[in-house]
Structure formats: structure tokens, C-alpha cells
Amino acid sequence: MRKVLITGTAGFIGYHLATHMLEEGFQVIGFDGMTDYYDVTLKQRRHQMLLQNQNFTCVEAMLEDFETLHKLVEQTRPDIIIHLAAQAGVRYSLENPRAYIETNIVGTFNVMECAREFGVEHLLMASTSSVYGANTDMPFAETDQTDTQLTIYAATKKANENMAHSYAHLWKIPTTMFRFFTVYGSWGRPDMALFKFVDAALKGQPIDVYNNGDMARDFTYVTDLVHGICLLCDTPPVEPANPDDIAPGDSLSPAAPYRTVNIGNNDKVQLLDFIDQIEAAIGQPIERNYMEMQQGDVPATWANTELLQSLTGYKPQTSVREGIGKFVAWYRDYYQV
């Protein structure tokens, strides 16, 4: 049985990824800091459900605790490491930037050190569409320049990409960085737009709509995302013998077994249309409080997913109508409303 270490298994995406990989027959080792950035009981419930599977074990500790992380990797010797754990949230990075340096920089370095020392087959790490920053040419492609991050959160994720490339080059660690695009779905984070909108609407409260609603996102349903990650696990990058052999559009490094891959729905959805779909799903109108653009935010994201398709044959395609419907059903069930 193949072993995978997943950091952030009590988190939104980590929970879904661990569930999927357990279904695929992996032994899953979880690692999560259980921080109080949002409701810890939600995280505890995710871990409780995963622990019902005999092939799941977990350690609860911070990524900055290198000794504990190192001991876990030494004892379990995973074949693959998938690093998802991070201080999340674009807006929170304006309030507490130090948390992003400690977790996203120091914590990621610790993960890479363990991957180096114990020679994993494939290291996969989460980046974000936020690294595209002030880019305006869309859809965003992995080969685009990413030099204009607008928040410390995005900057730490771009730093992670650079750090990972250097380790892939120096130590020949096959490394894939995947860039997420506005992931949503059941068991989501309470600080995310869909969760906040549904929560407020069902309580009869107005929602805040930034930039007066003139925004668009490439909304990606969480199970589509984790399916893409699992397929990428079996596609470790190989450093090319000749850089001229790299196919057009492939982000494969000419100097390392390293690649970045977008995972998105390849569909730019207007925010107001997204809210209309929430209204349809909950069966009642939502009062909207139109506001100015928030600091550090971007007006639109949109993923070019041709590389993902060429590598795996997979294209995420859950519609926002279907995805929102699944989330609302989960929310009503979990909170009994």
C-alpha cells in the first residue's frame, strides 16, 4: 500500500483530498496545526470523520515544529508528500502578516527539508492563483510572468514556488506546484465568500459585495480539484535532457524536475451571476450591500487548464449551479437550518 503524507488534513481541501486518496487505496498520514483562524470544531469534525478509516492516522502540530514533523516523516517514510497546510486568506494577511511568514515560509521550508532527507518519490505543494497578481491577460497560463503579487499571502506562495524550484534543482526532488483557483464546496471555510453569503442569507442578513459586484472568478469545485491533484501525483516532472524538448505551454523547468500546474474550471464566472445561483439554491432573495474594492483584491481570475489536460487527460467541469447546490445542501444539514 502506497503511503502519502498530507499536511493540512483538518482543513477544507486537505480533508477532501485525504478522503479521496483513502478511497483510492492509499495509506494517508495527516499533519495539521489546528489553528483557530476559523472555527476549530469544524476542523475537529473533519479529522474525526477521517479517523473512522483504519488507513488514516494523524499528528496535530504546527509546521514550524520541525522536530515533530521530521520524526513523523522518519517513522512513516511516505512515498509522496502533498503540502497543503498554510495560513490561508488574502484579507487576513493585511492584519497578521507575520503568521504567513512563519507558516508559509518557515513551515514550507521544513516540509521541503523532510522531502530532501527522506527522498520522496514526488513532492506536490499548493500555490495559488493569487501569484498572478496584477496580470491582466487572461486566462492565466503557467508560463506567464508572476512578478506582481499584491498581498503578503500571494508573495509567500510565490516564494514557496521559488524555494521548491531551488530544492528540485539542487536535490533532484520531483516537484509539482499546483495553483488553485477559488475553490469552494461542502465543508468549506467560514471565511470564504460562498460560506459567508449562504450563512448571511439564511439568517436574513445582507451580504457585502465588493467592487460593486464588478468581479469575476474561476470557481473550482473542491472534488474536481482533489481529483486533479491525485492525477498529478502519478505525473512527476522529469528534468529534460535538452531544454529545447519542452513542449510549448509546458511550465517544466529546463534546470530541474519541477513544474507548476493550474487547477481551475477554465470558466470565468461573474460574481453577480454567482450570487444569483445562491439565491436560486436557497430559494430566497439576498440583500446586497455594494462596496468598494478591498485592498489587495483583484477584479478577475481565470485559469488556462490546457497543461493539466495534456498531463492527465482531465478537465474539471462541475458547474457553479451544481456546486452551489451541493454546498447549500451540506450547510443546511450540518447546521440544521
TAWOLIN-V245409 format. One line per field, one symbol per residue. phi: phi as a letter, one per 30 degrees, with the letter a starting at -180 (. if undefined). psi: psi as a letter, one per 20 degrees, with the letter a starting at -180 (. if undefined). burial: b if it has 9 or more other C-alpha atoms within 8 Angstrom, else e. Layout:
phi: ???
psi: ???
burial: ???
This chain:
phi: .dcbccdidddeddddddedddddjddcccbadhdcebeddddddddeddddcdccbabcadddddeddddddddchddbcccceadcjdddddcbddddddddcdddeddddddddchddaccbdcaddddhdecdbddcddddbcbdcbdeddddddeddddddddddchdebbcccdbhdbkdidddddedddddedddcicdcdcdhhidbbbcdbddddddddddddecbddbeddbeddddeiddeddbadbacbdbbchadcdeddddeddeddciadcdccdbdddeidbdabacdcddedddbicbeadddddddedddddedddchb
psi: pqppppqkiirgghghgggghghijqpppqpqilrkhaohhgghhghgghiipijpqqporqhinhgggggghhhhmqhqpoohproroghhihhmhhhhggghfgghggghgghghjlqhpppqpbqiiiicjqipqqpqhiqqmjlqirhghhhhhhgggghghhhggjlooppppoqompraqkrpiiqgggggggggijkqqqpoqkkimqqqnppphhgghgggghhhjmpqppqhohiipqpipjpqijqmpqqppoailooppghhghhhgghhikqqpppnprrpqpirqhqqppokhggghhijqoqjpqhggggghggggghggjl.
burial: eebbbbbbbbbbbbbbbbbbbbeeebbbbbbbbbeeeeebeebbebbeebbeeeebbeeebbbbbbeebbebbeeebbbbbbbbbeeeebebbbeebebbbbbbbbbbbbbbebbbebebebbbbbbbbebbbeeeebbbbbeeebebbbbbbbbbbbbbbebbbebbbeebbbbbbbbbbbbbbbebbeebeebbbbebbbeebbbebbbbbbbbbbbbbbbbbbbbbbbbbeebbebbeeeeebeeebbbbbebbbbbbbbbbbbbbbbbebbebbbebbeeebeeebbeeeeeeeeebbbbbebbbeebeeebebebeebbbbbbebbbeeeee
